[in-house]
């Protein structure tokens, strides 16, 4: 065999191996970037799924806590029904006001000014206005007794005037709402 031929075959073989090696390197680099991108996408998907699972777990935990709290509140609801006046009880408001007025030494006249129902369907509000005549101390006693009565009264507006010709006598005009339970 001729040395030139061997050298030529060796160069051809070496060139072929070098070309295949370069091709292998490029294939590995391509696959590496593709696999890296695929892994990154999979990690991002896993993160999103994990966040969704965490959100749902939080919702379930909050639901469980709310249910537990509502079970604690159930006995209180019965007590609230006993304490909070019903819509029918509002018919006795003026009688109760008159009785409290007599006990506290004031004169009172009251009237309803309309009503609204809460969106939850459990409570209603009736507007009320009252004119109370008496000494400052007796008017305060009257308001405190109303506050402790079975009616949940929330006064929003007060107007106080002196009564002409009456010494130490005031007139309080109060407007507000009475909250009651719907049946």
Secondary structure, 3 states (H helix, E strand, C coil): CCHHHHHHHHHHHHHHHHHHHHHHHHHHHHHHHHHHHHHHHHHHHHHHHHHHHHHHHHHHHHHHHHHHHHHHHHHHHHHHHHHCCECHHHHHHHHHHHHHHHHHCCEEEEEEEEEEECCCCCEEEEEEEEEEEECHHHHHHHHHHHHHCCCEEEEEEEEEEECCCCCCCEEEEEEEEEEEECC
